[in-house]
Amino acid sequence: MKILLQSATIINKGNPFHNKKKNVLINNGRIAEIGDKNYTADKIIEAEGMFLSIGWFDLGAYVGDPGLEHKEDLSSLTKAAAAGGFTDVAILPNTYPTVQTKNEISYITQGNENRLVKIHALAAVTKDNKGEELTEMIDLFESGAVGFTDGLKSVWHTDIFLKSLQYLQKFDGLLIDHPEDNWLNMFGQMHEGINSTMLGLKGMPRIAEEVAVSKNLELLNYSGGRLHFSKISTAKTVELVKAAKKRGLNVSCDITGYQALLDDSLLMDFDTNYKVNPPLREKADNEALIKGLNDGTIDVLISGHVPQDDESKFLEFDLSDFGMINLQTFASQLSTLSKWVEMDLLIEKITTAPRKLLKQEIPKIEVDEKACLTLFDPNAKWTFDKSTNYSKSRNSPWLGKTIKGRAIATFNNGKAKVED
């Protein structure tokens, strides 16, 4: 089948077509033509005002499969990801059983050659994500793990963290950490500040993140290796990472698409959809995160997709689990962020940057190359509701609302997802 993307603005730094409007013809899963001619096609997508990039890569979504498939399984995850514009998703190891053996990695990655959305396995650093005993990371790497993390949990044990950095150097592996001091955040429900005090909720202070980041940067300085902080949220964390980069440390970081846009005032009516970890902070932190995106301190944007079933999420606030689904609504956040950050810089943080960190092949927008592409319309208005939500879960503050910014088409492995 031939699909023509007409007058799409190509975003692909280093490509001669970068920031140029071109007609792109896709034929049987390959890029057949790039130019100004009106090529014949079975389906034509009028892409004026839309951006065409290599396929989006999500560095760290959560799926309950295996063990918690009622929250999300691999099938529903890939459907939501494709609808959200992602051709690749690296998934966290917090499953039952934990992703810590060859069998779990094989279960996750089998069938990738035929999937529209390729799933990459992030393997556990410690057995059962308990932080007490290292997994066999060399074996996991040879079995296909692309990175190592305890996912939704921090690598809290200082000696284990240090040994992980040293161990991973044997194959130049990446340690991904969710920076959090578990004791400072214990029983915490939201950001510690005026609003948590007014609501009478136990707060999660900025220092719980900043202490962990500061400590782990010193361990990195001592041991060497490659370290990535996932889901940072405070202004001081941005400064700590920026300073560490200037010192020459091999450190990188990401934020979720929503973290720089939402703040803790949204929790004043106890809406559990906004209960996430790290918590929504204050506007000053949001501004610092946007600055970090612009100056290169923040390397990657992720969805932060954490599905929760109704029985885990829609409870009294202090009993509710953390997390929101965000694969399909991520594009709207990209659209909003483009008010302050150039679109080509944002797209780089969801395409080439995560692939470089995980040492994955970077697709090309060139004639005769396989089509691994995302077409994104920052101005498209659509309603995210029961009929358009592909996730098994519905823990989203945008469910039932009309939002702006949508992935229009996703191409990979000879397959395509095109919105009507």
BELCORZI-V263298 format. One record per pair of residues at least 24 apart in sequence whose C-alpha atoms are under 6 Angstrom apart, sorted by sequence separation. I is the first residue (numbers start at 1). J is the second residue. D is the distance in Angstrom with one decimal. If there is no record, write none. Layout:
i->I j->J d->D
i->I j->J d->D
This chain:
i->2 j->26 d->5.6
i->99 j->123 d->5.3
i->100 j->124 d->5.4
i->121 j->145 d->5.1
i->122 j->146 d->5.8
i->124 j->148 d->5.6
i->125 j->149 d->5.2
i->131 j->155 d->5.7
i->154 j->178 d->4.8
i->184 j->208 d->5.4
i->226 j->250 d->5.3
i->227 j->251 d->4.9
i->228 j->252 d->4.7
i->229 j->253 d->4.5
i->230 j->254 d->5.1
i->231 j->255 d->4.4
i->303 j->327 d->5.7
i->380 j->404 d->5.4
i->2 j->27 d->4.4
i->99 j->124 d->5.9
i->122 j->147 d->4.9
i->123 j->148 d->4.9
i->124 j->149 d->5.2
i->125 j->150 d->5.6
i->154 j->179 d->5.7
i->228 j->253 d->5.1
i->231 j->256 d->5.9
i->379 j->404 d->5.7
i->380 j->405 d->5.1
i->1 j->27 d->5.8
i->122 j->148 d->5.4
i->124 j->150 d->5.1
i->131 j->157 d->5.9
i->154 j->180 d->5.9
i->260 j->286 d->4.3
i->379 j->405 d->5.2
i->380 j->406 d->5.8
i->1 j->28 d->5.5
i->147 j->174 d->5.3
i->148 j->175 d->5.2
i->149 j->176 d->4.9
i->181 j->208 d->4.8
i->210 j->237 d->5.6
i->303 j->330 d->5.9
i->378 j->405 d->4.1
i->148 j->176 d->5.9
i->149 j->177 d->5.9
i->180 j->208 d->5.5
i->377 j->405 d->5.8
i->57 j->86 d->5.8
i->62 j->91 d->5.5
i->66 j->95 d->5.9
i->67 j->96 d->4.5
i->88 j->117 d->5.3
i->90 j->119 d->5.9
i->180 j->209 d->4.6
i->260 j->289 d->5.8
i->377 j->406 d->5.5
i->56 j->86 d->4.5
i->60 j->90 d->5.1
i->61 j->91 d->4.9
i->62 j->92 d->5.3
i->66 j->96 d->5.8
i->87 j->117 d->4.4
i->88 j->118 d->4.7
i->89 j->119 d->5.1
i->90 j->120 d->4.4
i->91 j->121 d->5.7
i->92 j->122 d->5.5
i->93 j->123 d->5.6
i->98 j->128 d->5.5
i->179 j->209 d->5.5
i->376 j->406 d->6.0
i->56 j->87 d->5.7
i->57 j->88 d->4.7
i->58 j->89 d->4.7
i->59 j->90 d->5.1
i->60 j->91 d->5.1
i->64 j->95 d->5.8
i->88 j->119 d->5.9
i->90 j->121 d->5.7
i->91 j->122 d->5.8
i->93 j->124 d->5.6
i->181 j->212 d->5.8
i->376 j->407 d->4.4
i->55 j->87 d->5.1
i->57 j->89 d->5.7
i->60 j->92 d->5.8
i->180 j->212 d->5.5
i->375 j->407 d->5.9
i->376 j->408 d->5.5
i->179 j->212 d->5.4
i->375 j->408 d->5.5
i->179 j->213 d->5.9
i->375 j->409 d->5.0
i->374 j->409 d->5.9
i->374 j->410 d->4.7
i->4 j->41 d->5.8
i->373 j->410 d->5.8
i->3 j->41 d->5.5
i->373 j->411 d->5.0
i->2 j->41 d->4.8
i->8 j->47 d->4.8
i->78 j->117 d->5.7
i->372 j->411 d->5.2
i->2 j->42 d->5.2
i->3 j->43 d->4.9
i->4 j->44 d->4.7
i->5 j->45 d->5.0
i->6 j->46 d->5.1
i->7 j->47 d->5.4
i->8 j->48 d->5.6
i->371 j->411 d->5.9
i->372 j->412 d->4.5
i->3 j->44 d->5.9
i->6 j->47 d->5.2
i->7 j->48 d->5.1
i->10 j->51 d->5.8
i->11 j->52 d->5.9
i->102 j->143 d->5.7
i->371 j->412 d->5.8
i->5 j->47 d->5.9
i->8 j->50 d->5.5
i->9 j->51 d->4.8
i->10 j->52 d->4.7
i->11 j->53 d->5.1
i->8 j->51 d->5.8
i->9 j->52 d->5.9
i->335 j->378 d->5.0
i->254 j->298 d->5.6
i->253 j->298 d->5.4
i->254 j->299 d->5.8
i->256 j->301 d->5.7
i->272 j->317 d->5.9
i->253 j->299 d->5.7
i->254 j->300 d->4.5
i->255 j->301 d->5.4
i->256 j->302 d->4.8
i->257 j->303 d->5.7
i->276 j->322 d->4.5
i->254 j->301 d->5.4
i->256 j->303 d->5.4
i->275 j->322 d->5.3
i->276 j->323 d->4.6
i->256 j->304 d->5.2
i->301 j->349 d->5.6
i->300 j->349 d->4.4
i->301 j->350 d->5.8
i->235 j->285 d->4.8
i->234 j->285 d->5.2
i->174 j->226 d->5.2
i->175 j->227 d->5.0
i->176 j->228 d->4.7
i->177 j->229 d->5.0
i->178 j->230 d->5.2
i->174 j->227 d->6.0
i->176 j->229 d->5.8
i->177 j->230 d->5.9
i->235 j->288 d->5.1
i->242 j->297 d->5.5
i->169 j->225 d->5.6
i->92 j->151 d->5.1
i->165 j->225 d->5.4
i->325 j->395 d->5.9
i->335 j->405 d->5.4
i->324 j->395 d->5.2
i->325 j->396 d->5.6
i->324 j->396 d->5.4
i->332 j->404 d->5.3
i->332 j->405 d->4.1
i->331 j->405 d->5.4
i->331 j->406 d->5.2
i->257 j->333 d->5.7
i->309 j->393 d->5.4
i->308 j->393 d->5.8
i->307 j->393 d->5.5
i->191 j->279 d->5.4
i->190 j->279 d->5.3
i->191 j->281 d->5.7
i->273 j->395 d->5.6
i->273 j->396 d->5.5
i->273 j->397 d->5.3
i->146 j->358 d->5.8
i->71 j->307 d->5.7
i->71 j->308 d->5.4
i->71 j->309 d->5.1
i->59 j->302 d->5.8
i->61 j->304 d->5.8
i->62 j->305 d->5.9
i->84 j->327 d->5.4
i->58 j->302 d->5.4
i->61 j->305 d->4.9
i->62 j->306 d->5.1
i->84 j->328 d->4.0
i->81 j->327 d->5.5
i->80 j->328 d->6.0
i->85 j->374 d->5.6
i->57 j->350 d->5.5
i->56 j->350 d->5.4
i->57 j->351 d->5.5
i->56 j->351 d->4.9
i->116 j->412 d->5.1
i->116 j->413 d->5.8
i->116 j->415 d->5.6
i->80 j->390 d->4.9
i->79 j->390 d->6.0
i->80 j->391 d->5.7
i->76 j->391 d->5.4
i->55 j->372 d->5.1
i->54 j->372 d->5.7
i->55 j->373 d->4.2
i->54 j->373 d->4.3
i->55 j->374 d->4.8
i->53 j->373 d->5.7
i->54 j->374 d->5.9
i->72 j->392 d->5.4
i->53 j->374 d->5.5
i->71 j->392 d->6.0
i->52 j->374 d->5.8
i->71 j->393 d->5.8
i->85 j->407 d->4.9
i->52 j->375 d->4.6
i->84 j->407 d->5.6
i->51 j->375 d->5.7
i->51 j->376 d->5.1
i->85 j->410 d->5.5
i->50 j->376 d->5.5
i->50 j->377 d->4.5
i->33 j->367 d->5.7
i->32 j->367 d->5.5
i->31 j->367 d->5.1
i->32 j->368 d->5.8
i->31 j->368 d->5.3
i->30 j->368 d->6.0
i->31 j->369 d->5.6
i->30 j->369 d->5.7
i->30 j->370 d->4.3
i->31 j->371 d->5.5
i->30 j->371 d->4.8
i->29 j->371 d->5.5
i->29 j->414 d->3.7
